[in-house]
Amino acid sequence: MAYNIVVIAGSLRKDSFSLKVANALAKLAPASLKLEVVTLAGISFFNQDLEGAPPADWLAFREKLQKSDGVIFVTPEYNRAIPGVLKNAIDVASRPYGKSSFNGKPVGIISNSPGPLGGVSAAKTLQNILPGIAGPILQQPEIYLNAVGDAFDAEGNLTKESLKPVLQAYIDAFAAHVAKHHG
């Protein structure tokens, strides 16, 4: 049986590195995981006034997460934090209070950047936000992908050989994390 994992690409850009990393990760996943890459383009802004009758896009996003066996966030770094669209999606999915769609779900965090720091501040932002609304976060290996600007070809395929073993080690560790949590 394969565990269903939602991989959230934290950028809206059509050719975002986060989306490319998420798709590369899906190709490297062991048979024990079935990764579904999700983008955030259709999620409307969170507004607590709408909680009584939540918009259909919120309900669909929450349901997808609730049916999953785990979640991996793949995020760029915007101004030393996560993109606003990702924070909005987390706000939408974590509500109503006490009924977070991330509850009990094993979580993975991958940050990336074309720069030298690999989006480490974005990953740390997620590590601050998620406790209390999500399940256990994979602690090791940590993964902050730097210099991803030349890691993919025109079709979005991972071509930077040095990244493949890093992503493989991460997805294998995440598979063990999920199995341990659900075993």
Disulfide bonds with the S-S distance in Angstrom:
none
